[in-house]
Amino acid sequence: MRRVSIFGATGSIGQNTIDLIARAPEEYRVVALTGGRNVAQLAEDARRLRAEVAVAADEPLLPELRERLAGSGIEAQAGRQALVEAADRPADWVMSAIVGAAGLEPGLRALQQGAALALANKESMVCAGRLMMRTAEAHGGRVLPVDSEHSAVFQALIGEDMAAVERVIITASGGAFRDWPLEDLHKATPAQAATHPNWDMGQRITIDSASMFNKALELIETREFFGLDPAKIETVVHPESMIHALVGFNDGAFMAHVGPPDMRHAIGFALHYPERRTLPVERLDLVKLGALTFRPACETRWPALRLAREVMEAGGLSGAVFNAAKEVALDAFIDGRISFTRMAGVVEEVLTRLSSQVRHIDDAFDLDMVVEVDHLARVGAGEIIAATA
């Protein structure tokens, strides 16, 4: 029986993971479930899966969690330290689906236990990809990609020689505003940005999709996961979201991963790796699908893509700056303090401000350095936003 933990259990990735695990309860022993503010969902899932411990993100939620778990024998905990301690519990497989930089330390702790880390938290690789991989190697752990795009690349590369790879193309849906006139983007509201044409995701990641910051993070993550030269990493807009990524080889051939927009495919592949098992996802009808279309990913419309290229070239801890500034800018947009198009400007200004401090940092950085740079970037973004207002 495999020991599994799910960090970010109440989000869309966590719920899809629970769906797969609950279909074969005899195969898994659930160690830890962690969630955000949806305590009712967290407690319900903990009871359903008979978890050893359930952890809420915020300490004030602990009394409610305890009440909902009363009589179940499941430990109830809350707060940052409790989350880290949950990650220290030995598990064979851990889903890392906490949104944002907050997912970095629990993921590292899980790798230090020698776990297979199914990584849906792209910020971990963007902020500290070299540290993640170094930690996995040192402790016998493994990082398995769960983003649909990186899972697609991972699958296309099985059995292949990396030296033969000429290019990797990460596809993008284009998000909510792919067909909007460029001059209207500054008027976009958080509610409009939080509606995705293809995927059912949380508010923050859906807005990141509309701004293409989500795709920018994925470009950086591709470099960190697969060690590719940034010049080999591309993106195109693919409105149907059926091809998740393509790998081009030196003989001119492409390997494309095609599948319905259902995260249970990538989750299931990571859960069962190296096996490929039957999954409860839609089977494509190519005739009904009819056609697949592609468009250029315009960096004028989506300046986050240009910034991602600059981050990949800069190296060091530029990714940590990029991610932290993006998170603060996103908060400001959701709160109505800056416009949709101003988010990229804030991130660019923070990158410029901190470039001299982070570019000289080599790949031997540790978690404390990541945390410090993350703090500096958040402070800088807050100052820029305040000045804008």
N, C-alpha and C positions, 0 to 999 in steps of 0.2 A: 504494500500500500504506500503510495507516494505522499509525502508531506508537502502541502502547498499553502502559500500565503497570498493574499490579494491586497495590495495597497492601492487605495482609491476604489474600493469596492462599490461605492454608491454611484459612481459616474458611469457613462455609457460603456467604456471599455470594461470596467469592473463587472457591470451587470451582464455583459455578454460572456465574460469569463465564467461567472457563476452559472449562467445558463448551460454552458458546456460541462462544467464539473458536476452539476446537479443531475445530469443525464446518466452519469456513471458513478454514483456515490460510493459504490463498493471499491472503487479504485483509488480513492483519495482520502487522506486525513487532513482536514483543514486546520492549520495552526493559527493563523491570524487573519482577521479582516479589519481593515481600517477605512474610515469614511470621513466625509466633510460634515455638513450641518444636518444632513438627512438622517437623524438618529433612528427614526422609525424604520426606515429601510435597512439600515445597518443592523439593528437588533433582529429584524425579521430574517435577514439572510444568515446572521450568526446562528440563530435557532435552527433554521432550515438545514444548514450545513454542519451543525454541531461543532462550531469553531471552538478552539481553546480560549481565545481572547478576542475581544472586539474593542477597537480603539477609535474614539471620536477625535477630530482634529483639535477642537477647542475645549479647554478645561471646564468652562461653565456648563458644558453639555453633559458632564459626567453624571450628575444626579438623575437626569432623564434616562440616560443609557442604563444605569444600574436598575432603575425601576422597570424598564422594559425587559431586562434580562433576569429579573428576580426569579429564583427557583429553577433556573436553567442549568446552573453549574458553570456557566461561561463567565470568565473574568471580564469585568468592564473597566476600561481605563480611558484616559483622555489627555490630550496635550502633546507638545512636541517631544518631550522626553519619553513618554509612553510609546510614541510612534517609533522612535529609535530603538527602544528596548524590544518592541515587537519584531523589528527587523533582525535583532540579534538572536531570535529564537531559530534553532536549526530547522531548515526546510530544504526539500530537494528542488522545488520549483517555486519561483516567486514572480507574481505579476506586479510590475511597477507602473501604475497608472495614475499616480498623483500628478496633478497638473502643475507645471511651473518648476522653478528651481527648488521648491520644497521637497521634490522627489529625489534629489541627488543623494543626500546622506543615507536615507533608508536603503536605496539601491546599492550604495557602496557597502553598507553593513551586511546586506544579504550576500553580496559577492564574497565578502570576507568569511562567510560561513561555508563557502564552496558551492553555493546554490547556482542553478541555472536561472538567470534573470531574464524574464520576458519583458522587454523594455518598450513600453508605450509612452514613457516620459521622455520625449525627444530632447527636452531641455538638459537632461543629464549629459547626453553626448555633445550637445552644443557648448555647454559650459565647461565640461571636463572630460571629453572623450578619451584623451590619452590616459587620464587617471583611472577611468572606468576599465579600460582594457588592461592596463597594468595591474590593477587590483584583481581582476578576474584571473589573469595568468598566474599571479603570485599565490593565489589561494585555491586553484583548481576549479574556479567557477567558470561560467560561460554566459556571454551576453547574446540573447536571441532577439532579433528585431521583431516588433509587433506593428509598427506603422505599416500600413498596407504597401506603401511604396518600397520600404526597405526590406520587408518580407519578400516582396516580389524580386528584388535584386538578389537577395540571399538565395532564393530558390533557383533563379536563373544561373547562378554561379556555381551551384553544386557540381563538383567533378570537373570544373573548368580551371584553366591556368590564368591567373590574374594578369600575367604578362601579355596575354592575347586580347585583353579588353581595351578597346579603343575609346569607347564612350558609354556613359550611362545616362539614360533619359528618364527623369522623374516627371510623371504627368500631373497636371493640376486641373481641377474642375473649373477654376475661374471664380468660384464662389458666387455670392449673391449679386455682385455688380459687374459681372463679365460682359454684359450687354448694355450697361449704362453709358450714356455720353460722358466722356472724360470730364467735361466742364461741370457736370452735376455731382461729381463724387464728394465735393466738399460739403454738400447739403445732406449727405447720408446720415441716417439716425442709427443708434445702437439696435433698435428693434428691426430695422430693415437689414442691417448687417448680420443679424443673428438668425437669418432664415437661409438655409442651404438648399440648393436645388436637387441634390442627390443624397447627401448623407444626413443621418440623424445623430447629431453630436451636441455637446454642451455649448452654452452661450459663448464662452471665451474662445474656444477653438473654432467655432463657426465664424466669429468675427475675424479671427486671425486668418481664416480661409478667404474671407472677402477682401482683406488687405494684402493677402499673399504672404503675410509674415509667417504663417504656418508653413508655406512652401519654402520660404527662405530658410527657416530652421531645418527643414528636411534636406536642403542642399548641403548645408554645413554638416548635418548629421551623416549624410552619404560619404562625405570626405572622411569623417572620423571613423565610421564603421568599417569602411572598405579600403582606407588608405590611398584613395585615388588622387591624382593630380587634379586640382580644381578645374583646369582647362578641359578635362574629360567629362565634367558633370554638366548636364543640360536640363532644361525644363521646357515643356510645351503644354499648352492648354488643350485638354481633351474633355469636352463637355459631358460625354456619356459616362465617364469614370469607370470604364470597363477594363481598359489596359492600365495597370497600376505603375508599371515601369518597363523599360526595355534596356537590354544590354547589347551593345554592338561590339563585334569582334573583328580581329584583323583580317579575316577572310571576307568581310563585307556582310556577314549574316547578323541578324538580330534574333535575340531570344526575348519574346514578350510574354509577360504574365497577364493572362486575361481571366477575369472573374467578376461576379456581381459585386456591387458596393455593399458588402456585408463584412463587418470586422471580425466575425466569428471564423472566417477563413484564416486570416493571419494569426489570430489568437490560437485557433486549433492547431495550426502548423507548429507554432512554438510549444504548445502544450504537449504534443505527441512526438515532437522531433526526437530522433531521426525518422520515425515512422510517418507514414501518411495515412490517416484514417478517414473513414466516412464522416462527413459533417452535415448538419441540418441546414444547408444553404441552398439557395435557388440554383438550378441548373440552367445555363444559358441556352436560349434558342437563337442561334445565329441568324436564321432566316427572319425571325420576328424582329431581331435587333436591327437588321437591315444595313446600317452603315456606321462606321466609326469616323469621327472627324477630329481634326487637329488645327490649332491656331498658334501663332507665335505668342510667347509670353512677353508682352510689351513692358519694358522697364520704366517707361514714362507713366503708364497707368499704375504699375506696381513697383515703386522704387525700392521696396523691401528686397527685391531680387538683386538689384544692383548692390545694395548694402551687404547682402550675403556674400557676394563675390569678393568684395573688399575685405570682409572678415576672413574668408578662407585664405586669401593672399597674405593677410597680416599675421595670422597665426597667434601664438601666445595665448593669452586669455581674452582676446578680442570677442570670442563667442560668448563669454560670460557677461561682458559689457553689453553686447547686442541684446542678449536675452533679458537681462535685468531692465534695461531701458525700455525694451518693448513691453514688458509686463506693466511698468509704471505708466507708460503712454496709453496702454489699453485700458487700465483703470480710469485714467482721466477721460478717455473717450466715453466709456460706459457711464461715467458720472456727469457727462455733459460739459466738462471743463475745456476740452479741445475738440477740434473737428476731426472727422475721419481721415482727411488727408494730412493733418498736422502730425499724426503719429509717426510717420516716417521721418519727418523733419526733426522731431525730438530725438529719435534714436540716432540720426546722423550727427546731430550736434553733440550728443554724449560721446559717441565714438571718436569724434574729433578732439574733444576736450581731454579724453583719457588715453589717447593713442600712444603718447610718449611714455605713459606709465605701464602699459601692458604689453607692448610689442617686444620688449627685450626679455620677457619671461619665457624660459625654455619649457620643454615638455616635462620637466621634472617637478612641476608645481604640485602642491598638496591641497587638501580640502580647505585648510585655513586660508590659503592664498585665494582660492576661488571665492570663499565667503567674503573676504575683504574687498575684492574687486567688485563682487555683486553689490555690496553695500555702497561703495563709491559711486557706482553707476546709478543706483536708485536715488541717492542723494542728488547727484547731478541732474538726473531727469526731473526730479521734483522741483529743483530750482529753476530749470528752464521752463517748465510748465507754469510755475507761479509767475514768472516774468512775462510769459505769454498772456496770462489772464489779466 
